Amino acid sequence: MESTSVVILVFALLITVGIASRKRSTLKNPPGPPQLPIVGNLLNFPRGHDWIQFQKYSKEFNSDLLYFRLFWNRVVVVNSAKAARDLFEKRSNVYSDREKTVMVYELTGWHRNIAVMEYGDRWRMHRRNFHQYFRPDAIPNYHPRVTLGVHRLLNSLLETPEEFATHIRFMSGSTTLDIVYAIDPMPKHDPILEAAEEGVECLSEIINAGSYLVDSVPILKYLPEWFPGAEFKRQAARWKEKVDALHLRPYEVAKKAWDSGNAKPCIATTLLENLDKAADKADYEDMVINVTAMAFQAGTDTTVLTLTTFVLAMLMFPECQKAAREEIDRVVGRDRLPEFSDRESMPYITAMAHEVLRWHPAVPLAVPHKTSTDDTYEGYFIPKGTIIVGNSYAILRDEKRYPNPEVFDPTRFLTKDGKLNPDVPDPTEAFGFGRRICAGRHFADHVLWLTIAKVLAVFHLEEPLDAQGRVIKAKEDYTTGMFSMPKNLKATFKPRSSDAAKMIRASLADA
């Protein structure tokens, strides 16, 4: 009887597998470029400004989804808002995992980052602790520190405007460092800020699908560092030092202050207050390290890149500066700086912040997701373990959603009477998709809005002149990688008046 039952069970399983295999065979993969045997799309997979080529492929194949194969790794790129919503939001239980790549998880130390953690209980615990400090109703707690950071920026722009990129990075990094760790960094060559910048450069290089061959052929990780072709291991070892410093150095400063009883209020010390109550102190402390590092990084890098895009847009579209100043002068006047309390009365500035995010998102390709089970969509088969990439750039430059998408035009978010238009979608895709959307987006939005409002209240942004007196024309030329920013951007910041300069100097004392 037992042997008969086993035979019946095995026979039933074979029939089930046969039916499933037959069902799969009737479904096809999404369209994509032609593949070669074994290596697949290794030779024609985009390398550099991938988001633009993916957008072109999407139009060429008339498909919201694109399919690529890199050896045995499957990659699907999502190029429309509808497909992104259907997959990342409506089927978030299937499309919220992350690929455990060799470069990220094993060689560079980025496995600590919440944004790339595998989907599960550990990620949920980290996300929950992160979210409590960056949910919308928590952001006003940081307004005084953000205001101080922006006023410092205004003073720096007044003194040395040619170093605006350095000033923007310091404002963003120092503000977040203060909020997260209660650390006030040095204005120049601060080791914590430099380690953070170098660590994030690493993430930008390694995170996108197909960036490194070892992620498609994991056996290559066993090559010794001296072996020809193993430069990736030597580079990863150098990066790991910076990534470890990004996570550990500021935490150790905050932990030392907390241990001595001299800690100032910040996110790190608030989390550490529960350390002694934790069932497993080592796990809890690891969570604190990861959450605070993520808060520091998330509040710094995308803000820097987005504000740099703001500068480029003001140079290329000076009429937008004029319109913004007209609103500032009408609502605020010229005898004080805009404040967060003015936001409801300044819809054009809010629309400008939306347009900065839309025109060129700091992260054009969202951090890749991964499917946790087999799925089908619009007649296409998407197997378990497929890497799913949301093309934020293509979605935010979709002419159906945003007519004339190449033009920087804040009025696209406004009604004819100048109010925010609820029928035009906010550019949330700039922050990712679904359950893995950036939890720090509300903080970034507040920093972006206040910086735009205050800078335009007191400065004219202009294209500079070269040594021969010719205008150095600004152009839309961006770096590649996970994070993207304008290349070699030059600008001048001129005070609108002598009274504006006085107001800038007074602002720091007031803050």
Residue pairs with C-beta under 8 A, 6 or more apart in sequence:
24 381
27 376
27 379
27 380
27 381
28 379
28 380
28 381
29 67
29 74
29 380
29 381
30 63
30 65
30 66
30 67
30 76
30 380
30 382
31 61
31 63
31 65
31 66
31 67
32 41
32 57
32 61
32 66
32 67
32 68
33 41
33 44
33 57
33 68
34 44
35 41
35 69
36 42
36 43
38 71
39 70
39 71
40 68
40 69
40 70
40 71
41 68
41 69
41 70
42 70
42 71
42 210
42 216
45 68
45 70
45 75
45 210
46 53
46 54
46 210
47 210
48 480
49 478
49 480
50 208
50 364
50 365
50 480
51 364
51 365
51 391
51 392
51 393
51 394
52 393
54 66
54 77
54 79
54 365
54 389
54 391
54 394
55 79
55 391
55 393
55 394
55 397
57 66
57 77
58 64
58 66
58 77
58 79
58 80
58 391
58 394
63 79
64 78
64 79
64 80
64 82
64 83
64 378
65 76
65 77
65 78
65 79
65 83
65 377
65 378
65 380
66 76
66 77
66 79
67 74
67 75
67 76
67 380
68 74
68 75
68 76
68 77
68 209
68 210
69 75
70 209
70 210
70 216
71 216
71 217
72 216
73 209
73 215
73 216
73 387
74 383
74 385
74 386
74 387
75 209
75 210
75 368
75 386
75 387
75 388
75 389
76 382
76 386
76 387
76 388
76 389
77 389
77 391
78 84
78 87
78 88
78 388
78 389
78 390
78 391
79 391
79 394
79 395
80 394
80 395
80 398
81 395
81 398
81 401
81 425
81 429
83 377
83 378
84 390
84 395
84 429
84 433
86 377
87 94
87 95
87 377
87 388
87 434
88 95
88 96
88 369
88 388
88 390
88 433
88 434
88 435
88 436
89 433
89 434
91 375
92 434
92 435
93 372
94 371
94 372
94 373
94 375
95 369
95 371
95 372
95 375
95 388
95 434
96 119
96 369
96 372
96 434
96 435
96 436
97 118
97 119
97 369
97 370
97 371
97 372
98 116
98 117
98 118
98 119
98 367
98 368
98 369
98 370
98 436
99 209
99 215
99 368
99 370
99 387
100 118
101 206
101 212
101 215
102 212
102 214
102 215
102 218
102 220
102 221
103 206
103 211
103 212
103 214
103 215
103 232
103 236
104 110
104 111
104 116
104 203
104 206
104 207
105 111
105 116
106 221
107 221
107 232
107 233
107 236
107 237
107 240
108 202
108 203
108 206
108 236
108 239
108 240
108 243
109 239
109 240
109 243
109 244
109 247
110 116
110 202
110 203
110 206
110 207
110 243
111 117
112 247
112 286
112 289
112 290
112 293
113 203
113 290
113 293
113 294
113 297
114 123
114 126
114 127
114 130
114 290
114 291
114 294
115 294
115 298
115 367
115 436
115 438
116 207
116 367
117 123
117 126
119 372
119 435
125 287
126 287
126 290
126 291
126 294
127 439
129 271
129 287
129 291
130 291
130 294
130 295
130 439
130 440
131 439
132 138
133 267
133 270
133 295
134 295
134 439
134 440
134 442
134 443
135 442
136 442
139 442
139 443
139 446
140 340
142 179
142 443
142 446
143 340
143 446
144 511
145 175
145 178
145 179
146 175
146 446
146 447
146 450
147 339
147 340
147 450
147 511
148 175
148 508
148 511
149 171
149 172
149 174
149 175
149 178
149 447
150 171
150 447
150 450
150 451
150 454
151 337
151 454
151 504
151 507
151 508
151 510
151 511
152 170
152 171
152 174
152 508
152 511
153 167
153 168
153 170
153 171
153 451
153 455
154 454
154 455
154 458
154 459
154 504
154 507
154 508
155 504
155 505
155 507
155 508
156 163
156 167
156 170
156 171
157 164
157 167
157 455
157 459
157 493
158 493
158 495
158 501
158 504
158 505
160 167
161 491
161 492
161 493
161 494
162 464
162 490
162 492
164 311
164 491
164 493
165 308
165 489
168 304
168 307
168 308
168 311
169 193
169 197
169 300
169 304
170 185
170 187
170 193
171 451
172 299
172 300
172 301
172 303
172 304
172 307
172 447
173 185
173 190
173 193
173 196
173 197
173 300
173 304
174 184
174 185
174 193
175 299
175 447
176 295
176 296
176 299
176 300
176 303
177 183
177 184
177 185
177 192
177 193
177 250
177 296
178 184
178 266
179 266
179 267
179 295
179 299
180 250
180 266
180 267
180 268
180 292
180 295
180 296
180 299
181 250
181 251
181 253
181 254
181 266
181 267
181 268
181 292
181 296
182 254
182 257
182 263
182 264
182 265
182 266
182 268
182 269
183 192
183 250
183 253
183 254
185 192
185 193
191 245
191 249
192 245
192 249
192 250
192 253
195 242
195 245
195 246
195 249
196 246
196 296
196 297
196 300
198 239
198 242
199 239
199 242
199 243
199 245
199 246
199 297
200 246
200 297
200 300
200 301
200 483
202 239
202 242
202 243
203 243
203 482
203 483
204 481
204 482
204 483
205 211
205 481
205 482
206 212
207 367
207 368
207 482
208 365
208 368
208 389
208 481
208 482
209 215
209 368
209 387
209 389
210 216
212 232
213 220
213 232
214 220
214 221
214 232
220 230
220 232
221 233
223 229
223 230
223 233
224 230
224 233
225 233
225 234
225 237
246 293
246 296
246 297
247 289
247 290
247 293
248 289
250 268
250 292
250 293
250 296
251 268
251 288
251 289
251 292
251 293
254 263
254 266
254 268
254 269
254 272
254 292
255 268
255 272
257 263
257 264
257 269
258 268
258 269
258 272
263 269
263 272
267 291
267 292
267 295
268 288
268 292
271 288
271 291
271 292
272 288
274 284
275 281
275 284
275 285
275 288
278 284
278 285
295 440
298 438
298 439
298 440
298 443
298 444
299 440
299 443
299 444
299 447
301 362
301 483
302 362
302 363
302 438
302 444
302 483
303 444
303 447
303 448
304 485
305 362
305 483
305 484
305 485
306 356
306 357
306 362
306 444
306 448
307 448
307 451
308 485
308 486
308 489
309 356
309 359
309 360
309 362
309 485
309 486
310 352
310 356
310 448
310 451
310 452
311 461
311 486
311 489
311 491
312 474
312 476
312 486
312 489
313 320
313 355
313 356
313 359
313 408
314 320
314 321
314 456
314 461
314 491
315 461
315 462
315 463
315 474
315 491
316 408
316 474
316 475
316 476
317 407
317 408
317 409
318 462
320 352
320 408
320 409
320 410
321 456
321 460
321 461
323 348
323 410
323 411
324 348
324 349
324 352
324 410
324 452
324 456
325 456
325 457
325 496
327 346
327 347
327 348
327 349
328 338
328 346
328 349
328 453
328 456
328 457
331 338
331 342
331 345
331 346
332 338
332 342
332 346
332 457
334 496
334 497
334 499
334 500
335 499
335 503
336 503
337 453
337 454
337 457
337 458
337 503
337 507
338 346
338 349
338 450
338 453
338 454
338 457
339 450
340 446
340 449
340 450
342 453
343 349
343 350
343 449
346 453
347 414
347 418
347 419
347 420
348 410
348 411
348 414
348 418
349 449
349 452
349 453
349 456
350 413
350 420
350 449
351 410
351 411
351 412
351 413
351 414
351 420
352 410
352 452
353 445
353 448
353 449
353 452
354 410
354 413
354 426
354 427
355 408
355 409
355 410
355 412
355 413
355 427
356 448
356 452
357 396
357 427
357 430
357 448
358 396
358 397
358 402
358 405
358 427
358 430
359 396
359 408
360 393
360 476
360 478
360 484
361 392
361 393
361 396
361 427
361 429
361 430
361 484
362 430
362 483
362 484
362 485
363 392
363 430
363 431
363 432
363 482
363 483
363 484
364 391
364 392
364 393
364 484
365 389
365 390
365 391
365 392
365 393
365 482
366 389
366 390
366 391
366 392
366 429
366 432
366 433
366 436
367 432
367 436
367 482
368 387
368 388
368 389
369 387
369 388
369 389
369 390
369 433
369 434
369 436
370 385
370 386
370 387
370 388
371 382
371 383
371 384
371 385
371 386
371 388
372 384
373 384
374 381
374 382
374 383
374 384
375 381
375 382
376 382
382 388
390 429
390 432
390 433
392 429
392 430
392 432
395 401
395 429
396 402
396 405
396 427
396 429
396 430
397 405
397 406
398 405
399 405
401 425
402 412
402 424
403 412
412 424
413 420
413 421
413 424
414 420
414 421
415 421
428 437
428 441
431 437
431 438
431 441
431 444
432 438
438 444
455 461
455 493
457 496
457 500
458 495
458 496
458 500
458 501
458 503
458 504
459 493
459 494
459 495
459 496
459 500
460 493
460 494
460 495
460 496
461 491
461 492
461 493
462 491
462 492
462 494
463 471
463 472
463 473
463 474
463 490
463 491
463 492
464 471
464 472
464 490
464 491
464 492
465 471
465 472
466 472
472 490
474 486
474 489
474 490
474 491
476 486
477 486
477 487
477 488
478 484
478 485
478 486
478 487
479 485
479 486
479 487
495 501
495 504
